[in-house]
Amino acid sequence: MNKHTLLSCLGSTLLIAAPASQALEINADDWTLSFGGYINTHLVYANCDDNAPTVAGNALLCTGEDASAVSNGYSPASFQLSASTQRNGFDIRATVAIEPGTTDNAAFNGNGDGEAWRAFFTVGNDEVGTLTVGRAYGVYGIDVLVEDMSLASVGAPLAVKSPLNTSLGGAGYGYIFADRLSQITYDYKASNGVSTAIGLYQPLDLVSFGGNGYVGDTGSQEPGLHGKLRFDHQWGFVSTTFLRQSVDVANGNDYEALAVDLTAAISLGNTRLMASAFDATGVGYYGLFIDAADINGDARDTQGWFVQLSHQIGDTKLGINYGESSVELAPADTDTQLDTQAKLTLGVYHTLLPGLVLAGEYSELTADNHRSEEMENQAVSVGLALSF
């Protein structure tokens, strides 16, 4: 799998999580057409590990000489077109989103840009709930993702010497990235703050990116299942999400993949605290079903946790987060396989003009193998983002 295919799997984040700005709306008969987008670029400098041990499956930390990049942050360039109307008391909305990056190392766009798409519609109302149909972000892991402050910046750089269309943010450092899935999902929000979601999705194949993982078709004998239970209150929320999928491998090491997380956030005045944790079998640790099993198809068990504290002072937000993910050895793994990777990020995000944000971050990243050998990076980024 090449690097741009990887980013099609996990590389872009939510347009709705970008700093809000009023979308352009056009009314035509009883339809409302709207267009919005998000563009960002960051200068990233990474202090690479010049004496790194082998840590198979680390989240593409850099080695050798230090490096810099002028690239997308955690969110890519995003352009979203939607059309909405109401029919017989039901709200209907169709959305197409193009989510490419702005980064490439080759002239004439020779390396591609890891372009990704969403195309889906929703139908429903407050009384009966809403059905989402098409290719949209999945339910599992979505609440921790949209809380990550690095959506407005970089977080963990990804392959900084040959940057991809996004960075990793906090994915792989305490939570698993919520991917785009072809799905049919029903959700309902009750008046008491409780909301639920349950749906079926097209199963994902196993892929590997440097982690000595199994690569192959998972069989698609039955759809995957995902769901969420959430309670919103006046100070924040608490939620749990899950994902389950049957995985069939060529040598008969079939298994049931399962991931569950728990996320909570609370706001006290201008201060917000968020914490999340996950436990998974055969799902992966930074992208769904990436290096989720060893070379023979035996599932890897993974766990992680992520905490974040932020404070708003006028037009400026200050934040700090820390997360780590751990990977247990599967039968075919050696002790050079990734054991734990961790990230600490300090960030400042200042709104210069409505929709225009200046962001700066400093991150420390480490990855240990099962020999207790460690590689480490430090990264600094400064960039601008515009939502419209």
Salt bridges, closest charged atoms under 4 A:
ASP30 OD2 - ARG87 NH1 2.66
GLU99 OE2 - ARG118 NH2 2.86
GLU99 OE1 - ARG180 NE 3.02
ASP143 OD1 - LYS228 NZ 3.26
ASP143 OD1 - ARG230 NH1 3.16
GLU147 OE2 - ARG272 NH2 2.87
GLU222 OE2 - ARG244 NH1 3.40
ASP232 OD1 - ARG230 NH2 2.82
GLU256 OE1 - ARG244 NH2 2.77
ASP333 OD1 - ARG300 NH2 2.73
ASP335 OD1 - ARG371 NE 2.89
ASP339 OD1 - HIS370 NE2 3.92
